[in-house]
Amino acid sequence: MTHHLILGAGPAGVIAAETIRKLAPSDTITLVGDEPEPPYSRMAIPYLLMGNIDERGTYLRKSTSHFEDLKLNVVRALVKYVDVATKTVALDNGKTLNYDTLLVATGSHPIHPPIPGIDSDGVETCWTLADARAIAKLATKGARVLQLGAGFIGCIIMESLAARGVKLSVVEMGDRMVPRMMGPTAGGMIRDWCEAKGVQVFTGTKVESITAGKPLQVKLSNGQTVEADLVISAAGVRPAIGYLKGSGITCLLGVLTDEHLQTNVPGVYAAGDCAEAFDKVTGKTIVSAIQPNAAEQARVAGANMVAFSRGKVAPSNLKGVTQINVLDTLGLISTSFGDWQGRPGGEHVELTDAKAGRHLSLQFHGEVLVGCNSVGWTEHVGVMRGLVEGQVKLGEWKDRLKQDPTKLMEAYLASAQAQGQWAGAQDERRR
């Protein structure tokens, strides 16, 4: 009996398991997760803190018998190490599992900054349901909350904290908010928006130390000390793959995969936030830690795991991943797609309407839009993604967009649809 072993019970692990079961009704599937709750979505935690859903609302599958109905073996344990020579995985409960195919889908874990006092009572990350329970107890109306980090995850957390009526301060060591997603103008506009909403924002500032107590004393690099009832560490995340050290599975920032989501070890695959896959826009391998990419990678990996176990050619290829970020910061929508910082030798155009709180930045390389940023420009989100992800050749529309970047819809209709119609016409002729 073929055994498919999946490490990680997040969206990637669950979707891969469901894909395998659909294609291989009789195979054995084991899903290993390290948290006591049923598989859930971390992206739902802010909505839990807002009170929009209860804990059950975070669960990936609402039926209590879903995994039992699929005949999945669900194991609660931490992975200690993987031995690809013997095709075994050791767990912290003392058990060892054998496998025929293996999927690494253990996601990410929060970065633990080396700050004195970071382990004090009242300092929390916002990553697990256990974290959410601890935050809910302390983030009461009027409580003083200091958040360390104003990146993508930090800005999402801010929304839920504001909804709870806390007095919020945010400390970001970068010179702007969301520095890995936004340029100086866009990041500055998001900061101004947050300050107008009553959030105290410190950019270009580090937390130097946290002194335990009630309240916590947070010393900043600008010389100020801020009192807080709760400190939330949102300094970013990194792939949770430490247990693969010495396994022989190639890891860069994440687990390196090919177009089939297979690693350098035959029969071992990776998907989700811990997988490093090819980005067709930048031409580099990246970890793209967003749920839509995790879901697609899981479907591809699951199908190919079944094919591998049958000795068949991989039936499914990943078309590539693209950096796609759409962020809602206290009601301000911002986006970042592809190579938003541009490329050497490329061209770009920017349009900023500070009064209206709108900003648009387009980056070109040759005839193609390779990246873009926007703030407050919601009507073109789908079109920007389509142009970047589709690598659409703009032709004369590149120069038109450089003159008026708001003509994105017209450029898309003229370029993408025309090329699609041409491709369709060619298909008809071949028939």
Secondary structure, DSSP 8 states (H G I E B T S, - for coil): --EEEEE--SHHHHHHHHHHHHH-TTSEEEEEESSSS-SB-GGGHHHHHHTSS-GGGGBSS--TTHHHHTTEEEEE--EEEEETTTTEEEETTS-EEE-SEEEE---EEE-----TTTTSTTEE-SSSHHHHHHHHHH--TT-EEEEE--SHHHHHHHHHHHHTT-EEEEEESSSSSSTTT--HHHHHHHHHHHHHTT-EEEES--EEEEE-SSSEEEEETTS-EEEESEEEE---EEE--GGGTTSS--BSSSEE--TTSB-SSTTEEE-GGGEEEEETTTTEEE----HHHHHHHHHHHHHHHHHHHTT---------B--EEEEEETTEEEEEEESTT--TT-EEEEEEETTTTEEEEEEEETTEEEEEEEES-GGGHHHHHHHHHHT-B-TTHHHHHHH-TTTHHHHHIIIIIHHHHHHHHHHHHH-
